[in-house]
């Protein structure tokens, strides 16, 4: 309701402004001056419109990036939950296929746990939170590297 009243009142003031300017009187040059002032306001309004459009474009780009990050986080959360279920129940572990040649449940759980660690490192690297040198420092006993998700990661 307030917006409607504001729009109506603003429209009336804009419509009555030439009459208010006439009360000051003036010649044809005064109307020319008023026209120039109006043109100046039009240019300023166009500049403000361009800035507003640029702001909307930047906000859409940031929102798209945030949506991609949220989707990635959701996928990683599902992956983590599935691995935790497989670590807790040998019946679910079989669904992942052979992780190792060992039939030892503890060793298979350790493979899954290492998978979680590597996934965590990969997510930190993708977010720019860990450099390749930082990973090497985080794992002092690392003996080599492996490729996971297209990124080189440290493996023992």
N, C-alpha and C positions, 0 to 999 in steps of 0.2 A: 504494500500500500504506500509506504514511504517513497519508494522508487517512482511510482506512478505520479505522485504529487510533485516530486522533484523534477521529473521530465516535463510535466505540464507547466510548472512554474518557470522553468528554464526556457521553454519554447516561447512562452508569453513575453519574457524579458527580451529575448533575442528579436522577436517580432516587433516589439515596441521601441527598440533602441533607435531606429531611424527617426521616430517621432521625438524622442528625447533629444537627439542631436539637432533636430530642427529648432527646438526651443532656444538653442544658442544662436540661431540665425546664421547668416553667412551667404556668400555668393557662390557662384559655380566653382570657383577655385576651392572652396571649402568642401564641396562634394568630391572633387578630385582628390583632395587630401584624405578624405574619409575612405575613398576607394583604395588609395595606396596603403592606408593602414589596414584595411581589410585584406588586401593582397599579402601584406606582411604576416598577418595572422594565419592566412591560408598556407604560406610556406612553412611557418613554424608548426602548424598542425600536421603537414605532410612529413616533416622531419620527425616529429614525435611518433607518428604512425609507423615510420620505417624502424625506429628504435624499438617500438613495441613488438613489431613483427619479428625483429631479430631476437628479442627476448623470448618470444614464444618458440622460435626455432631452436634456440639453445636449450630451452627447457625440454623440448621434445627429444633432442639428442641425449640429454642427460637421463631422461626417463627411460629411453630405449636401452641405454647402457645398464641402468639399474635393474631393469626387467631381465636382461641377460644374466646378470650376476645372481639375481634371485632364482632363476631357473637352474643355474649351475649349482647353487647351494642346495636346492631341493633335490636335484639328481644325486649329489654327493651324500645327502642325508639318507636317501633311499638305499644307496650302495652300502653305506655304513650299517644301516639297520639289517640289510640282508646278510652281510658278513657276520654281524653279531649273532644273528639267528643260527647261521651255519656253524659258528664256533660253539654255540651252546647245545646244539642238537646234531648228532652224527647223521641222522636221517636227512637233514637239510644240507649237510656238508656234501653228501653224495651227489646232490643236484648240481654242484659246481664242477663236477668232473674231478679227475685226479690232479691234486695239487702236488703230490709227491709220491714216490714209489713206496713210501713207508705206510704201513697199516696202523702206525701209532697215532692215536687220536690227538695226543699232546703236540706232536710234531706237525700234524695237519693244521691244528689251531694256530700254531706259531707261524705257519705260512700265511694264513689268513690275516693274522695280526701284522705281519710285515707288509702285506698288501694295504692295510689301513694306514700304516706309517708312510708308505710310498705315495698313497693318494693324498695324504695330508701335506707332504712335501710338495707334491705337484700343485696343489691348490695354493700354497703359500708362494710358490714360484710364479704361477700365473697372475697372482694378485700383486706381484712385484715386491713381496715381503722378504724374499730370500734370493740371493744371487747364487750362481754356481759355486763361487768361492765360499760363500756362507754355509752352503750345505756340506762342503768338505770339512769346514771347521766344526760344524755341529756333530759330525760323525768321524771322530778321529781315527777309528780303526777301519775305515772304509777301504776296500781293496780293489774296487773297480766301479764301472758305471753300467747302467742299463738304460733302455729307452722305454718310457711309459707315456702313453698318450701323446707321442710326438715330441716329448721333452726328455732330455738326458737327465737321469737321476742316479744317485749313488746307490750302489748295491754292495752287500758284503759277500 
